[in-house]
Amino acid sequence: MTYPITVNTVIDFSNGATFGIPFTIGDPINGRLGISPLADTSAGTLIVDVSNQVGKISIKTGYNLLQDQFEAGQATIRIYDQNGDWNPENPSSPYAGKLLPNRKVRISALYGSTTYYLFSGYTSAYNYTYPKDQELGYVEIQATDAFRLFNLSNIATVSGATAGETTGARIADILNQISFPATMRSLDAGNTTDQANPGSARTALQALKNCEFSEQGAFYMSTEGQAVFKSRSNLQKMAGGTETYFSNAGDGIGYFNITTALDDKLVINQANITPIGGTMQSASDATSVATYFPHSMNQSSLVVQTDAEALNIAKAYVATRKDTSLRIDNLTLDLTTPDYSVGITAALGLDYFNVVKIKNVAQDSTYIEKTLEVVGVSHEITPTDWRTSFTTSEPIIEAFIIGSPTWGIIGQSVMTY
């Protein structure tokens, strides 16, 4: 089987973090002030489409359920090297001198007339393999999204990071400090206000993660390479969004497989939260502790301004995670399925925090049905096969949503700040 999708893989060997052809004086398309990105002026000649050399692509992005946080998105691209072009010691290669770390990589899919970005990141390694008894070697390019750049950047002073600014503004200040392009951001204002910058030495990623947790929001890299920050209130609203329905009973979008679990790995029933210069604030749920034994978490040195805000975090964290039930952790789609237009559109178009309803009917007619959010996406792609898997979860910060049949149940749905 095959799939009716065109996969494009482009490598940009120019310097800088910005994706796309840079501002070019006199160019009617790439010379538009305020639209065309500023980057290495030779970038246009250094952008190479390698799609016809690619034999396999693996992509994994999004949320780690066990670590309870967004992680760096990663991609592995296998390129078959027929002419030795990807040999860094080949002076005749068109890429001679260009096979360097932190070159920009973008993977996209064209379906119908719509382009969907699957991954945007930066090369971290070129791994060469020459299989025994095979004439054709290949290189596997490892790429990681901008979280890796943030983790490589140390900061102490953050210009403009004064007391009372919102978490979204603080995240913008941190990104300014490391010169991450303003055109590659989509930041909510945030609901929490922060202390002045603590001035301690840390990585930019640690500082950004501190803001994310202090807000109880979400900070991640989009598949287009944008740094995205979702506020707490935005996440709470998104849980009530329109559902995409998947079912193995013929009444929804079909799927290849689901992965279920019933355990206590995600249970948190005790939380200790300490702001910088403040007093530890604790919350616990006695019923959960009696049922599952203590499952504790500790978070210190947060940039929230007050102990009251730290206590709100502790209460919300426990309220959201104190119970467990049968989970659907992964939903897998096979994009080579015949007559699967709606499934392909869902596989390419669903984004983090989009709502999905999943139903699985067993042979004995019993069933599992869950309303969840997408929090991660992975793709395994070859010329003949394509599997997309969604990591799914209940909301990472719950709230009572009026009118919602799932999150608006009096006496059952969680009330948080």
TORDRENMI-173497 format. One line per field, with one value per residue (C-alpha): residue number from 1; x, y, z. Coordinates in pm, 1 decimal. Example, Ala and Ser with C-alpha at 12.3 -4.5 7.8 and 13.67 -1.06 7.14 Angstrom:
<atoms>
num	[1; 2]
xx	[1230.0; 1367.0]
yy	[-450.0; -106.0]
zz	[780.0; 714.0]
</atoms>
This chain:
<atoms>
num	[1; 2; 3; 4; 5; 6; 7; 8; 9; 10; 11; 12; 13; 14; 15; 16; 17; 18; 19; 20; 21; 22; 23; 24; 25; 26; 27; 28; 29; 30; 31; 32; 33; 34; 35; 36; 37; 38; 39; 40; 41; 42; 43; 44; 45; 46; 47; 48; 49; 50; 51; 52; 53; 54; 55; 56; 57; 58; 59; 60; 61; 62; 63; 64; 65; 66; 67; 68; 69; 70; 71; 72; 73; 74; 75; 76; 77; 78; 79; 80; 81; 82; 83; 84; 85; 86; 87; 88; 89; 90; 91; 92; 93; 94; 95; 96; 97; 98; 99; 100; 101; 102; 103; 104; 105; 106; 107; 108; 109; 110; 111; 112; 113; 114; 115; 116; 117; 118; 119; 120; 121; 122; 123; 124; 125; 126; 127; 128; 129; 130; 131; 132; 133; 134; 135; 136; 137; 138; 139; 140; 141; 142; 143; 144; 145; 146; 147; 148; 149; 150; 151; 152; 153; 154; 155; 156; 157; 158; 159; 160; 161; 162; 163; 164; 165; 166; 167; 168; 169; 170; 171; 172; 173; 174; 175; 176; 177; 178; 179; 180; 181; 182; 183; 184; 185; 186; 187; 188; 189; 190; 191; 192; 193; 194; 195; 196; 197; 198; 199; 200; 201; 202; 203; 204; 205; 206; 207; 208; 209; 210; 211; 212; 213; 214; 215; 216; 217; 218; 219; 220; 221; 222; 223; 224; 225; 226; 227; 228; 229; 230; 231; 232; 233; 234; 235; 236; 237; 238; 239; 240; 241; 242; 243; 244; 245; 246; 247; 248; 249; 250; 251; 252; 253; 254; 255; 256; 257; 258; 259; 260; 261; 262; 263; 264; 265; 266; 267; 268; 269; 270; 271; 272; 273; 274; 275; 276; 277; 278; 279; 280; 281; 282; 283; 284; 285; 286; 287; 288; 289; 290; 291; 292; 293; 294; 295; 296; 297; 298; 299; 300; 301; 302; 303; 304; 305; 306; 307; 308; 309; 310; 311; 312; 313; 314; 315; 316; 317; 318; 319; 320; 321; 322; 323; 324; 325; 326; 327; 328; 329; 330; 331; 332; 333; 334; 335; 336; 337; 338; 339; 340; 341; 342; 343; 344; 345; 346; 347; 348; 349; 350; 351; 352; 353; 354; 355; 356; 357; 358; 359; 360; 361; 362; 363; 364; 365; 366; 367; 368; 369; 370; 371; 372; 373; 374; 375; 376; 377; 378; 379; 380; 381; 382; 383; 384; 385; 386; 387; 388; 389; 390; 391; 392; 393; 394; 395; 396; 397; 398; 399; 400; 401; 402; 403; 404; 405; 406; 407; 408; 409; 410; 411; 412; 413; 414; 415; 416; 417]
xx	[0.0; 96.4; -48.3; -173.0; 58.9; 370.7; 642.8; 897.1; 1226.2; 1426.7; 1763.6; 1875.8; 2254.8; 2255.2; 2331.1; 2062.1; 1748.2; 1490.0; 1327.7; 1265.9; 1435.3; 1551.8; 1484.0; 1622.7; 1636.6; 1438.8; 1271.1; 890.5; 827.4; 1117.8; 1182.8; 874.8; 948.1; 790.8; 717.6; 1036.2; 1264.6; 1610.2; 1883.6; 2206.8; 2180.8; 2312.0; 2042.9; 1834.4; 2115.3; 2174.5; 1824.5; 1820.2; 1521.7; 1643.3; 1302.1; 1397.6; 1694.5; 1499.7; 1415.7; 1281.0; 1162.8; 1093.3; 946.2; 852.6; 725.0; 526.0; 451.4; 617.6; 338.9; 572.0; 792.1; 478.6; 629.4; 690.1; 1022.6; 1236.7; 1091.1; 1320.9; 1346.9; 1566.6; 1597.8; 1763.1; 1920.4; 2064.1; 2396.5; 2432.7; 2707.3; 2899.5; 2750.4; 2691.8; 3051.5; 3197.6; 3543.9; 3436.8; 3566.3; 3357.0; 3030.2; 2781.6; 2755.2; 3130.1; 3189.1; 2816.5; 2752.8; 2755.6; 2548.2; 2254.9; 2155.1; 1781.0; 1560.3; 1194.3; 965.1; 621.7; 338.8; 124.6; -222.3; -474.0; -386.6; -284.5; 69.6; 109.8; 436.5; 545.1; 875.1; 1103.3; 1436.3; 1812.9; 2065.8; 2246.0; 2433.7; 2512.7; 2547.7; 2700.2; 2634.9; 2787.6; 2602.1; 2803.1; 2739.0; 2553.0; 2697.6; 2483.9; 2554.8; 2332.0; 2343.0; 2090.3; 2048.8; 1942.8; 1755.3; 1609.1; 1376.9; 1476.1; 1454.6; 1809.9; 1919.2; 1754.3; 1931.8; 2269.0; 2219.0; 2314.8; 2159.1; 2176.2; 2065.9; 1738.7; 1672.0; 1326.3; 1242.7; 1092.9; 856.8; 490.2; 515.4; 313.0; 463.9; 412.4; 603.3; 881.1; 909.9; 942.9; 1219.5; 1410.5; 1378.3; 1497.3; 1797.4; 1913.8; 1813.1; 1551.6; 1362.6; 1052.6; 887.9; 904.1; 687.8; 322.4; 291.1; -16.6; 7.3; -40.5; -244.2; 36.5; 271.5; 638.3; 908.6; 1198.5; 1454.3; 1646.3; 1982.3; 2107.4; 2303.8; 2085.9; 2001.3; 1739.7; 1535.6; 1536.1; 1416.6; 1144.2; 1030.8; 1013.7; 772.4; 568.1; 525.0; 460.8; 174.8; 55.1; 46.8; 230.2; 549.0; 656.7; 784.6; 526.6; 586.1; 645.1; 931.1; 739.5; 795.1; 440.4; 314.9; -40.1; -173.3; -350.4; -689.3; -638.5; -557.6; -865.3; -1086.4; -932.8; -1046.2; -1400.9; -1318.3; -1480.3; -1414.7; -1266.8; -1428.5; -1236.3; -1403.0; -1345.4; -1720.5; -1767.1; -1930.4; -1618.9; -1270.0; -1115.6; -777.8; -501.0; -442.2; -475.5; -251.4; -425.7; -296.6; -441.2; -173.9; -64.1; 227.6; 60.2; -92.5; 18.2; -161.5; 89.9; 254.5; 509.3; 561.8; 814.7; 861.9; 1198.8; 1232.3; 899.3; 766.8; 687.5; 316.6; 165.1; -152.0; -263.5; -567.1; -627.0; -859.0; -605.0; -322.3; -528.6; -613.1; -282.9; -28.2; 166.1; 272.7; 459.4; 617.9; 832.5; 899.2; 1113.8; 1260.6; 954.2; 928.7; 568.2; 533.5; 345.7; 302.3; -71.0; 6.8; 232.7; -51.0; -287.2; -39.9; -11.4; -389.4; -450.4; -171.5; -311.7; -673.4; -583.9; -369.6; -500.5; -707.0; -646.0; -861.3; -814.9; -618.6; -572.6; -214.8; -171.6; -388.4; -226.7; -351.4; -239.4; -234.9; -219.0; -573.8; -794.1; -1050.4; -904.1; -930.0; -1074.5; -809.4; -526.2; -660.6; -679.9; -329.7; -180.2; -401.6; -460.5; -249.7; -161.9; -464.9; -714.4; -988.4; -1040.4; -1307.8; -1194.2; -1421.8; -1304.5; -1565.9; -1453.7; -1573.5; -1809.1; -1969.1; -1823.2; -1645.5; -1400.8; -1481.9; -1262.2; -1258.0; -896.6; -655.2; -372.7; -44.3; 209.8; 254.1; 492.1; 527.1; 700.5; 728.6; 875.9; 792.6; 522.2; 410.8; 298.7; 189.3; 94.2; 59.0; -96.4; -6.2; -334.8; -413.5; -673.4; -615.1; -285.6; -472.6; -839.1; -1120.4; -1498.5; -1637.3; -2001.9; -2204.9; -1938.2; -2067.9; -1715.9; -1569.8; -1888.8; -2032.6; -2130.5; -1976.8; -1732.0; -1546.1; -1244.0; -1258.1; -918.0; -789.9]
yy	[0.0; 364.1; 691.7; 994.9; 1241.5; 1418.1; 1439.0; 1720.1; 1741.0; 2061.3; 2142.1; 2502.5; 2521.3; 2893.2; 3039.9; 3161.1; 3023.0; 3155.9; 2919.7; 3022.6; 3237.4; 3562.5; 3925.5; 3992.1; 4349.3; 4387.9; 4046.9; 4089.2; 3776.0; 3765.8; 4139.6; 4248.1; 4458.2; 4320.3; 3985.4; 3832.4; 3704.5; 3848.4; 3585.2; 3499.8; 3680.5; 3375.7; 3153.3; 3131.3; 2950.5; 2720.2; 2574.4; 2222.4; 1993.2; 1638.9; 1470.6; 1236.0; 1102.6; 1020.8; 658.3; 685.3; 952.9; 921.4; 1214.9; 1240.8; 1561.0; 1676.0; 1575.6; 1306.4; 1168.9; 1019.0; 1330.2; 1547.7; 1805.9; 1896.8; 1772.3; 1859.3; 1734.1; 1508.2; 1378.1; 1120.4; 1140.4; 857.9; 974.8; 726.2; 856.4; 738.1; 982.3; 1033.8; 1382.4; 1334.1; 1230.7; 1528.5; 1435.6; 1462.0; 1795.1; 1752.7; 1725.9; 2010.0; 2018.1; 2038.7; 2256.0; 2280.6; 1957.7; 2127.9; 2102.3; 2337.5; 2362.7; 2407.0; 2110.7; 2120.0; 1827.2; 1891.7; 1700.9; 1812.7; 1659.5; 1794.1; 2160.8; 2199.7; 2193.1; 2057.8; 2103.2; 1789.9; 1908.4; 2212.3; 2186.7; 2192.0; 1923.1; 1775.7; 1481.1; 1311.3; 936.0; 744.3; 375.3; 151.2; -181.5; -495.0; -646.9; -333.6; -92.1; 199.2; 369.8; 613.2; 896.8; 943.1; 1307.6; 1366.0; 1689.3; 1851.4; 2148.3; 2478.6; 2336.6; 2216.1; 2572.1; 2699.7; 2432.3; 2533.3; 2900.4; 3012.9; 3322.6; 3516.8; 3871.7; 3909.7; 4260.2; 4392.1; 4108.8; 4322.9; 4224.9; 4209.9; 4116.9; 3822.8; 3486.5; 3546.8; 3874.1; 3703.9; 3429.3; 3699.4; 3865.3; 3537.2; 3473.1; 3830.1; 3768.6; 3479.0; 3657.5; 3404.4; 3565.7; 3763.1; 3639.9; 3282.2; 3321.5; 3280.1; 3378.2; 3425.5; 3700.0; 3457.4; 3473.7; 3468.0; 3752.3; 3690.4; 3813.7; 4012.4; 3799.3; 3606.8; 3665.2; 3312.0; 3127.4; 2875.3; 2766.6; 2954.3; 2634.4; 2607.8; 2966.8; 2908.9; 2589.8; 2777.5; 3026.2; 2745.6; 2564.9; 2887.8; 2960.4; 2596.9; 2662.6; 2504.1; 2606.1; 2406.9; 2429.0; 2398.1; 2185.1; 2511.9; 2602.0; 2860.9; 2899.1; 2866.8; 2960.7; 2878.0; 3042.9; 2851.2; 2998.1; 2920.2; 2555.8; 2530.8; 2666.9; 2439.3; 2131.1; 2220.8; 2240.5; 2052.8; 1678.9; 1466.8; 1124.9; 799.4; 458.2; 98.0; 43.1; 212.4; 528.3; 748.5; 776.4; 431.4; 370.9; 113.4; 66.8; 214.2; 168.6; 153.6; 150.7; 125.2; 205.3; 471.1; 613.9; 951.5; 987.3; 1286.6; 1328.3; 1541.4; 1858.5; 2090.6; 2419.4; 2685.7; 3027.5; 3202.7; 3369.4; 3227.2; 2951.1; 2601.4; 2557.9; 2210.0; 2040.4; 1678.4; 1458.5; 1221.4; 988.6; 943.8; 887.3; 621.6; 452.5; 467.4; 549.3; 878.6; 997.7; 1323.2; 1594.4; 1890.5; 2207.7; 2488.5; 2823.6; 2922.9; 3281.9; 3331.5; 3645.0; 3515.9; 3216.1; 3230.3; 3169.5; 2877.3; 2728.2; 2760.8; 2564.4; 2290.3; 2258.6; 2255.1; 2005.4; 1758.0; 1812.5; 1734.4; 1425.6; 1263.4; 989.0; 722.7; 519.2; 327.9; 552.2; 562.8; 685.0; 643.5; 639.5; 512.8; 572.7; 389.7; 642.0; 370.8; 264.3; 276.6; 559.0; 728.2; 1097.8; 1196.9; 991.4; 1148.3; 1497.1; 1421.7; 1270.2; 1577.8; 1846.6; 1767.1; 1983.0; 1989.2; 2031.7; 1949.9; 1732.7; 1373.8; 1123.4; 762.2; 458.1; 97.9; -176.4; -526.1; -855.6; -905.0; -564.1; -400.0; -78.5; 189.6; 552.8; 846.6; 1219.1; 1335.3; 1590.3; 1541.4; 1624.6; 1459.6; 1338.4; 1091.8; 982.4; 677.9; 727.4; 519.6; 533.3; 268.3; 301.2; 582.0; 544.5; 845.0; 807.6; 1062.7; 1080.1; 1149.6; 1262.6; 1422.2; 1798.9; 1888.7; 2158.1; 2083.5; 2330.6; 2331.9; 2417.6; 2524.3; 2323.7; 2059.5; 1700.9; 1591.4; 1878.0; 2048.1; 1783.5; 1926.6; 1732.6; 1553.1; 1797.9; 1968.7; 2332.6; 2503.8; 2859.4]
zz	[0.0; -39.9; 78.2; -122.4; 50.6; -75.0; 190.2; 160.3; 348.4; 320.7; 476.7; 514.9; 550.6; 637.4; 979.8; 1217.5; 1377.7; 1131.1; 881.8; 521.7; 260.0; 424.4; 335.6; -13.4; -145.1; -466.7; -445.0; -473.8; -266.7; -20.2; 4.8; 196.5; 505.8; 819.7; 653.9; 515.3; 794.5; 855.9; 826.2; 647.0; 309.8; 124.1; 274.0; -41.6; -222.5; 75.3; 99.4; -43.6; -106.3; -30.6; -51.0; -334.3; -133.4; 184.3; 264.5; 617.7; 860.3; 1232.8; 1424.8; 1791.6; 1950.0; 2249.2; 2606.2; 2815.7; 3034.7; 3295.6; 3318.5; 3311.2; 3077.2; 2716.4; 2585.2; 2285.5; 1958.5; 1760.1; 1405.9; 1232.6; 854.9; 661.9; 336.0; 86.7; -40.0; -398.4; -498.6; -175.0; -141.4; 231.5; 300.2; 490.2; 360.8; -4.8; -140.4; -455.9; -265.0; -324.1; 55.7; 121.4; 425.5; 496.2; 689.8; 1028.0; 1346.0; 1394.5; 1029.7; 986.2; 889.4; 795.1; 714.4; 567.1; 403.3; 111.3; 110.8; -137.4; -158.9; 206.3; 343.8; 696.8; 884.8; 1069.1; 1217.7; 1224.0; 1401.5; 1384.5; 1296.2; 1595.7; 1435.8; 1104.9; 1157.8; 865.3; 798.8; 531.3; 564.4; 494.4; 151.1; 41.5; -209.8; -99.3; 230.1; 406.6; 657.3; 934.6; 1022.6; 1381.1; 1440.7; 1752.6; 1788.1; 1948.8; 2302.9; 2237.6; 2153.9; 2471.5; 2675.0; 2527.7; 2620.8; 2972.0; 3123.3; 3448.7; 3378.0; 3184.8; 3056.5; 3139.0; 3378.7; 3655.0; 3934.9; 3844.1; 3478.1; 3352.8; 3270.8; 2898.2; 2917.5; 3116.4; 2855.3; 2587.4; 2792.0; 2818.9; 2445.2; 2379.1; 2602.9; 2384.4; 2060.4; 1955.5; 1664.3; 1758.6; 1435.7; 1567.5; 1876.8; 1969.5; 2334.6; 2552.8; 2813.6; 3102.9; 3423.3; 3681.3; 3771.8; 3844.1; 4074.3; 3935.6; 3756.1; 4025.6; 3854.5; 3913.9; 3645.7; 3462.6; 3112.5; 2915.6; 2901.7; 3283.0; 3309.1; 3050.4; 3224.5; 3554.8; 3397.7; 3242.6; 3574.5; 3766.4; 3526.4; 3510.8; 3139.0; 2845.7; 2665.8; 2361.2; 2004.4; 1729.0; 1420.8; 1229.8; 1465.2; 1668.1; 2042.2; 2180.9; 2527.2; 2633.6; 2947.6; 3221.9; 3133.1; 2764.7; 2841.4; 3060.5; 2781.7; 2517.2; 2711.3; 2610.4; 2238.7; 1949.6; 1958.7; 1678.7; 1713.4; 1662.7; 1684.3; 1582.6; 1554.4; 1216.7; 1353.0; 1362.4; 1217.9; 1224.4; 1384.1; 1375.1; 1747.8; 2094.8; 2398.8; 2735.2; 3091.6; 3440.8; 3698.3; 3944.8; 3743.3; 3690.3; 4038.0; 4247.0; 4580.7; 4770.5; 4634.8; 4796.8; 4612.4; 4717.4; 4555.2; 4557.1; 4897.7; 5011.5; 5235.7; 5115.8; 5043.9; 5058.4; 4943.3; 4967.8; 4919.4; 5210.6; 5017.1; 4738.0; 4986.2; 5165.7; 4836.1; 4646.2; 4923.0; 4903.8; 4559.2; 4616.9; 4405.9; 4507.2; 4311.3; 4448.8; 4343.9; 4142.4; 4018.5; 4138.8; 4348.8; 4653.5; 4880.0; 4799.8; 4432.8; 4527.3; 4733.2; 4435.9; 4223.3; 4486.3; 4517.2; 4141.2; 4077.9; 4330.0; 4225.2; 3862.9; 3934.6; 4255.8; 4089.1; 3828.7; 3594.5; 3272.2; 3037.4; 2662.8; 2632.4; 2256.3; 1946.1; 1623.8; 1269.2; 954.8; 671.0; 405.1; 494.6; 180.8; 154.2; 460.7; 379.6; 718.0; 897.7; 698.3; 762.1; 1134.4; 1139.0; 974.5; 1122.7; 1490.0; 1720.1; 2088.6; 2316.4; 2041.7; 2191.9; 2077.0; 2174.1; 2142.1; 2152.3; 2150.2; 2128.2; 2230.8; 2082.8; 2377.1; 2302.0; 2613.2; 2530.6; 2644.5; 2568.7; 2669.2; 2594.2; 2595.6; 2455.7; 2208.2; 2382.6; 2153.8; 1797.3; 1633.0; 1270.9; 1122.9; 747.5; 463.7; 90.1; 142.1; 507.2; 735.6; 1096.6; 1306.3; 1682.9; 1916.0; 2282.1; 2461.3; 2813.2; 3031.5; 3065.6; 3234.5; 3429.9; 3488.0; 3546.9; 3569.6; 3223.5; 3224.0; 2973.4; 2914.6; 2945.9; 3045.5; 3251.3; 3373.7; 3605.7; 3944.6; 4230.5; 3999.2; 3776.9; 3932.9; 4045.9; 4018.2; 4017.2]
</atoms>
